[in-house]
Amino acid sequence: VSFKLHETYANSLRIIESPPFQVTETGWGEFEVAIKLYFVPEANEKPQTLWHHLKLHPYGPDAEGMRERREEVRSQCYEEVVFNEPVEAFYDVLTGGGGAGALGGGGRGGKGAKGSKLASLTSAGGGKKSGEGARTAELPFEGVYSQKEEGRELDRLGEAVKMVEAMVREERTRLEEREKMLGELRSADGNAVKGT
């Protein structure tokens, strides 16, 4: 992974060849970081470039408090790279398999190889592998970008939707009350005009 930082940093092009693929720096301000992903040779994929808007100052609801406490600023962003029909060797790398054909898939799979992924994901008895070391491309259960965090985010979004729906109902009720009041005023005004 290569990270192209702002030119004001010494050695602004950082190349990280092993995990963790991250850069830690100090500074102030905001700028775009070009992140170029290079894949293992088995991938048979071209490098991909992602852009991350980096903020090196506190932001969010408690920005002032973070600034006063001089807390570390974390600028994180979730990006998902999807490999549509990866070649079998790369699929093995992605899912933690032991190499091409390790689970009985056999041969060179990949695009157009019928059933190669299904065969490599199932055990000899036909059931899906499970347990320790099982091959999977699923999100981990715990961690920064995990099923647990995804569930929490969905819960937060659900609560936000409920709050917006309640606000819409409240505004609709106010509008109906005001329209009723306006109708009464027009009626009273019409009666006053008729009486003169």
HUGI-V40182 format. One record per backbone hydrogen bond with DSSP energy under -1.0 kcal/mol. CO is the residue of the C=O (numbers start at 1). NH is the residue of the N-H. If there is no record, write none. Layout:
BEGIN
CO;NH
CO;NH
END
This chain:
BEGIN
1;16
2;36
3;14
4;34
6;9
12;5
14;3
20;22
29;56
31;54
33;52
34;4
35;50
36;2
37;48
40;43
41;44
48;37
50;35
52;33
54;31
60;63
62;66
63;67
64;68
65;69
66;71
87;91
88;92
89;93
90;94
91;95
92;97
99;102
101;104
110;113
112;114
113;116
115;119
116;120
117;121
121;129
123;126
127;123
131;134
140;147
141;148
146;150
147;151
148;152
149;153
150;154
151;155
152;156
153;157
154;158
155;159
156;160
157;161
158;162
159;163
160;164
161;165
162;166
163;167
164;168
165;169
166;170
167;171
168;172
169;173
170;174
171;175
172;176
173;177
174;178
175;179
176;180
177;181
178;182
179;183
180;184
181;185
182;186
183;187
184;188
185;189
186;190
187;191
188;192
189;193
190;194
191;195
END
